[in-house]
């Protein structure tokens, strides 16, 4: 049978825009039924006028009578023919749809003043899943101006390394943005950097948190003092975490610094780190180092006396998939009006443009040589 003789056959040349319509029965099941509105003037008011309009070529005239016998299958009748459009959303729905990485409403944001500061513990595990392991908290100190996907990936790489190579169990992870007193080029005000870290991790992670204590201090805090702060909040005030298998039912949590290879190499530069601080950090807490391109971490560990003495408290993490995104280059792209999509979470990008951050120029030497 010739398909053109079927009662519901319509030549493509005669469909025009009508062929693009969807009926309610054709709407995908994974979305709500959307509105139809008479807003497109290209749609004729009825089928007959569609046939007689310029949309109908003369060669199709032979099909006119057959067309009028009934509405072809898959095309709505004239009185319900509508343009398929995206529905209008109320403001709360719009905000929810667009800000998928926003901080959830039940999470208290970090304070911007020291007097109102509260240590974040909403994602700090209260009990070990495996009582045979020791609890571990990872702390990343840095500028985070802005935070990037590498900063997020560092924690995930560390989590894998801890699970595969140690007898520790990670019970929490923290970003600790440096204060404005660090006086570094390209450093956005501390409240902005804390907020961007919150935006980056609160939706995209189930275990990372942001602590504003360091950023709120009236003077620059050395990394050794920052780790002491975490030890005090977790092990002194909260007495570690619950562990019924040990005497007293509580167990102390090991705090470790998580850093990139470039930060560790700075430990060998004169007048940057105090020897007593390095001994305190590496001896009491320990450090996990994520290798970065161009940073020979293992050779540095061998050549640095203090790091070599504490090598058993240092763990080097090799990147299987290299990621060298730097905050410096993100800032440069923003100043050059270039895309930074997929370099940092979209919520951070929106925040940067809303607040008009990183528009001031930086010294060329810092841009070329910085890997923060």
C-alpha positions in Angstrom: 0.0 0.0 0.0 1.3 3.4 -0.9 1.7 5.3 2.4 0.6 8.5 0.7 -2.9 7.0 0.5 -3.2 6.8 4.3 -5.8 9.1 5.8 -3.2 10.5 8.2 -0.5 11.2 5.7 0.7 14.8 5.3 3.6 15.7 2.9 6.5 17.3 4.8 6.2 20.5 2.6 2.7 21.0 3.9 3.5 20.7 7.6 5.6 23.8 8.0 5.9 24.8 11.6 2.9 22.5 12.5 5.2 19.5 12.2 7.2 20.7 15.2 4.3 20.6 17.6 4.0 18.2 20.5 0.9 16.8 21.9 0.5 16.3 25.7 0.9 12.5 25.1 4.3 13.1 23.5 5.8 15.1 26.4 8.7 13.2 28.0 7.9 11.5 31.3 10.9 13.0 33.0 9.5 16.6 33.1 6.3 18.4 34.1 3.5 19.0 31.6 4.4 22.4 30.2 2.2 25.2 29.1 0.9 25.8 25.5 0.1 29.3 24.5 -1.2 31.0 21.3 1.8 33.3 20.9 3.4 32.4 17.6 1.8 34.4 14.7 3.3 31.9 12.2 0.7 29.4 13.2 -2.6 29.7 11.2 -5.8 29.8 13.2 -7.1 26.5 11.6 -6.0 23.7 9.4 -8.0 24.9 6.3 -6.2 28.2 6.4 -2.9 26.4 6.8 -3.6 24.5 3.5 -4.7 27.7 1.7 -1.7 29.8 3.0 1.7 30.1 1.5 2.9 27.3 3.6 1.1 24.9 1.2 2.9 24.5 -2.1 0.8 24.1 -5.3 2.1 20.6 -5.9 0.3 19.6 -2.7 -3.1 20.6 -3.8 -4.1 17.0 -4.6 -3.8 16.2 -1.0 -6.1 19.0 0.2 -9.3 17.0 0.4 -7.6 14.1 2.1 -6.1 16.4 4.7 -9.4 17.9 5.6 -11.0 14.5 6.3 -9.3 14.4 9.7 -6.5 15.7 11.8 -3.3 13.7 11.1 -2.1 11.6 14.0 0.3 13.4 16.3 -1.0 16.9 15.5 -3.4 18.5 17.9 -6.8 19.8 16.7 -7.0 23.4 15.6 -8.6 24.6 18.9 -5.8 23.1 21.0 -2.8 23.8 18.7 -0.3 25.7 20.7 3.3 26.7 20.8 5.5 24.6 23.1 7.2 26.9 25.6 9.1 26.9 28.9 6.9 27.7 31.8 7.4 30.7 34.0 8.8 29.8 37.4 8.1 31.6 40.6 11.1 33.2 42.2 11.8 30.5 44.8 11.6 27.8 42.1 13.8 29.9 39.8 16.4 30.3 42.6 16.3 26.6 43.4 16.7 25.7 39.7 19.6 28.0 39.0 21.6 27.7 42.2 22.0 24.0 42.4 25.4 24.4 44.2 24.1 27.0 46.7 24.5 26.4 50.4 21.5 24.4 51.6 19.1 26.3 53.8 19.7 24.2 56.9 23.4 24.9 56.9 24.6 27.9 59.0 27.0 30.1 57.1 30.2 31.2 58.7 30.2 34.5 60.5 32.0 37.6 59.1 32.9 38.8 62.6 35.0 37.0 65.1 32.6 37.7 68.0 29.9 35.5 66.3 32.2 32.8 65.1 31.2 29.2 65.6 33.3 26.2 64.7 31.6 24.2 61.8 31.0 20.6 62.7 27.8 19.8 60.8 29.7 17.3 58.6 32.2 16.1 61.2 31.6 12.4 61.8 30.6 11.7 65.4 31.6 8.0 65.3 33.9 5.8 63.4 32.4 3.5 60.8 35.3 1.0 61.2 36.4 0.9 64.9 39.7 -0.8 63.9 40.8 2.4 62.2 42.0 5.8 63.6 40.0 9.0 62.9 41.6 11.7 60.7 40.7 15.2 59.8 42.3 17.0 56.8 42.8 20.7 56.8 43.8 22.8 53.7 45.1 26.3 54.4 45.5 28.8 51.6 44.3 31.9 49.8 41.5 30.2 47.8 41.2 33.4 45.7 39.2 31.9 44.2 38.7 28.3 45.1 39.1 26.0 42.1 38.2 22.4 41.1 41.8 21.4 41.9 41.2 22.5 45.5 38.2 20.3 45.6 40.0 17.4 43.9 42.8 17.5 46.4 40.5 16.3 49.2 39.1 13.5 47.0 42.6 12.3 46.0 43.6 12.4 49.7 40.5 10.5 50.7 41.4 7.7 48.2 45.0 7.6 49.4 44.1 7.4 53.0 41.6 4.6 52.3 44.0 2.6 50.2 47.3 3.1 52.0 46.7 3.8 55.7 44.7 2.6 58.7 43.0 5.9 59.1 39.4 6.8 58.5 38.7 10.4 57.3 36.0 11.9 59.5 36.0 15.4 58.1 37.7 17.9 55.8 38.2 21.7 56.2 39.1 24.7 54.1 40.8 27.5 56.2 41.1 30.6 54.1 43.9 32.9 55.1 43.2 36.4 56.6 43.5 39.7 54.7 46.7 40.4 56.7 48.5 37.9 54.5 48.9 40.9 52.1 49.1 38.8 48.9 48.5 40.1 45.4 45.1 39.0 44.0 43.7 38.4 47.4 39.9 39.1 47.5 38.5 40.3 50.9 38.3 37.4 53.4 34.4 37.3 53.6 34.2 36.8 49.8 36.8 34.0 49.8 35.0 32.3 52.7 31.7 32.6 50.9 33.1 31.2 47.7 34.5 28.2 49.5 31.1 27.6 51.0 29.5 27.8 47.6 32.0 25.4 46.2 31.8 22.6 48.7 28.5 22.7 50.6 26.5 21.4 47.6 29.2 19.4 45.8 30.5 17.5 48.8 29.1 15.5 51.6 32.1 15.8 54.0 33.9 19.1 53.3 33.4 22.3 55.4 34.7 25.8 55.6 36.2 27.3 58.8 36.4 31.1 58.9 38.4 31.4 62.2 41.8 32.1 60.5 40.3 34.6 58.1 38.7 36.5 61.0 41.9 37.0 63.0 43.1 40.6 63.5 46.6 39.5 62.4 48.2 36.9 60.2 48.1 33.4 61.7 50.9 30.9 61.0 49.9 27.5 59.8 51.1 25.8 63.0 48.7 28.0 65.0 45.8 27.2 62.7 46.3 23.4 63.1 46.5 24.0 66.9 43.1 25.7 66.6 41.6 22.7 64.9 43.1 20.4 67.4 41.6 22.5 70.2 38.1 22.6 68.7 38.0 18.9 67.8 40.0 17.1 70.5 39.8 19.4 73.5 36.3 21.0 73.3 34.6 18.0 71.6 36.9 15.3 73.1 37.4 13.7 69.8 34.8 11.3 68.4 32.8 8.4 69.8 34.4 5.0 69.8 32.7 2.5 72.1 35.5 0.0 71.6 38.1 2.0 73.5 38.2 2.9 77.2 36.2 6.0 77.9 34.2 5.7 74.7 36.0 8.6 73.0 39.0 8.7 70.7 41.3 11.5 69.7 41.3 12.7 66.1 44.6 13.1 64.1 44.8 16.4 62.4 46.8 16.6 59.1 47.7 19.5 56.8 46.7 18.9 53.2 48.8 20.9 50.7 50.0 21.1 47.1 53.6 20.4 46.2 54.3 24.0 45.5 53.4 25.0 49.1 55.7 22.3 50.4 58.6 23.5 48.3 58.2 27.0 49.8 59.2 25.4 53.1 62.8 25.4 51.8 62.8 29.1 50.9 64.6 31.3 53.4 62.6 33.5 55.8 59.2 31.9 54.7 58.7 29.2 57.4 60.2 29.1 60.9 62.0 25.9 61.7 60.1 25.5 64.9 56.8 25.8 63.0 57.9 23.1 60.5 58.9 20.8 63.4 55.5 21.5 65.1 53.5 20.9 61.9 55.4 17.8 60.6 56.2 16.3 64.0 52.8 16.7 65.8 50.3 16.7 63.0 51.8 15.5 59.7 51.2 16.5 56.1 49.6 15.1 53.0 51.2 16.5 49.8 49.5 16.4 46.4 52.1 16.5 43.6 51.8 19.2 41.0 53.5 19.6 37.6 57.0 20.9 38.0 57.2 20.2 41.8 59.7 17.4 42.6 58.3 16.6 46.0 60.2 13.4 46.7 63.6 15.0 45.9 62.7 17.9 48.2 61.8 15.6 51.0 65.2 13.9 50.7 67.1 17.2 50.7 65.2 19.0 53.5 66.5 18.1 56.9 63.3 18.7 59.0 61.0 17.0 56.4 63.3 14.0 56.1 63.4 13.6 59.9 59.6 13.5 59.9 59.2 11.6 56.6 57.1 8.9 58.3 54.5 11.6 59.1 54.5 12.9 55.5 52.4 11.3 52.7 52.9 12.1 49.0 49.9 11.8 46.8 50.5 11.3 43.1 47.9 12.7 40.7 46.7 9.9 38.4 44.8 12.6 36.3 46.9 15.8 36.4 45.0 18.9 37.2 47.0 22.1 37.3 44.2 24.7 37.5 45.5 27.7 39.5 43.6 30.6 41.1 46.1 32.9 39.5 45.1 31.8 36.0 41.4 32.0 36.9 41.9 35.6 38.0 43.8 36.3 34.7 41.0 34.8 32.6 38.4 37.0 34.4 40.4 40.1 33.8 40.8 39.2 30.1 37.0 38.6 29.9 37.7 34.9 29.1 35.6 32.0 30.1 36.3 30.3 33.4 33.5 27.7 33.1 34.6 24.3 34.4 37.6 25.7 36.2 35.5 26.5 39.3 31.9 25.7 40.3 29.3 27.7 38.5 28.0 29.1 41.8 31.5 30.6 42.4 31.6 32.1 38.9 28.2 33.8 39.5 29.4 35.1 42.8 32.6 36.6 41.3 30.7 38.4 38.6 28.0 39.6 41.0 30.6 41.1 43.3 32.8 42.3 40.5 35.9 40.5 41.9 39.4 40.1 40.3 39.2 43.1 37.9 42.4 44.8 39.2 45.7 44.1 37.5 48.5 42.0 39.0 52.3 42.1 38.5 53.3 40.0 35.5 55.9 38.2 37.4 53.3 37.0 39.9 50.9 35.9 37.2 53.6 33.8 35.4 55.2 32.3 38.4 52.3 31.7 40.8 50.6 28.3 41.1 48.2 29.1 44.0 
